Amino acid sequence: MKDDPLNYEFVSQRDRISIDVSDIREVVENCRSDVAWTELPLSAKLRVLIKERLAQLEAENKQAQEESRS
């Protein structure tokens, strides 16, 4: 099995959705300037941004929980 950092191989059909991104497409496409970003398809860019934001929220929640315990 080849390297699959975005886990595309394990996505079942029921986990796929269609959304209208016409109002944010340009922002997503241009939010980074590195060559690797320009090579990614829009769907991969959206997955990266969503995963990064979820990780950020998770870290914030963990920090808030730790602060509330002290």
N, C-alpha and C positions, 0 to 999 in steps of 0.2 A: 504494500500500500504506500502511495506517495505521501509526502508531507502535505498536510491540509490544515494550515493555521486558522482558517476561518470556519472549519468544520462543515464545509459544504456537503461532504459525503454522507453525513449522518442526519441531514434535514429531511424529514418526511413531508409529504405533500400537505398534510394537515397543518404543518407549522409555517407554511408559506402564505403570505398575504399580498394583496395588491393595494398600493396606496398612491395617491396623487402627490407627487413631489415637485410639480411644475413651479410652485412659488418659492421653493428653496433650492432647486437644482443648481442654479448658478452660484449661490453661496457655498454649497457643498463642494462643487467642483473647484472653486477658487479659495477655499479656506486654508489650503496649504500650497506651498510653492515647490516642494521637492519633486524630483522626477518620478520617484516611486508612486507618489500620490496621483500624478497625471496618468500613470499606466493602469491604475486600478479601475475596474468598471464601477459605475455609480452604485450598484447594489453593495459592493464590497466597501466602498467609502462610507455608505450609510451604516453598515454593520460596525465598522471601526469606530465611527463617531458615537454610535449608541452604546457600544461596549465600553468605551472610554468614559462616557458620562455615567453609566451605571456603576462602574468601578469608583468613580469620584463620589457618587452619592453613597455608596456602601462605606467608603472610608469616612465620610462625614458623619454618617449614622453611627459607626463604630466609635468615633471620637466623641460624639455627643453622649453615647451610652457610658463611656469610660469617665467622662467629666461628671455625669450625674451620679456616679457611684462614689466619687470622692467628695 
